[in-house]
């Protein structure tokens, strides 16, 4: 035998939310409540037959009904003449300004990139020239050191020391 359904109600803004459920816990779950609305007296069981008829006809489904003596607000009628759309000229000018700025900024960055690349090439050339010159000077110093050592060894009447 299926469980007997009870009808429960809670406030949902300008509406009351009704549900036909077997228990309070099932009603809270259907409403998506985070806490116990019944303990806070924010929800109640309904017994009035005029209020329970529709929820009992659709068990488990949340039925929303306007609270109090409200009548549904009719949708506004569409007007016959539409208002003239606002001008886009100011917006178009602003967008054109952004596009112009982006072009000039890109050109500046491209120019800077070219200058950076030129400086990198110049630095590489200078470093290569310095290395070559330093090697020449080091070889010259080594030759002069050998001559000096040979001359010093000759003045003493001895030969320069040989490597062991």
Secondary structure by P-SEA (a helix, b strand, c coil): cccbbbbbbbbcccbbbbbbcccaaaaaaaacccccccccccbbbbcccccaaaaaacccbbbbbbcccccccccccccccccccccaaaaaaaaaaaaaaaaaaaaaaaaaaaaaaaaaaaaaaaaaaaaaaaaaaaaaaaaaaaaaaaaaaaaacccccccc
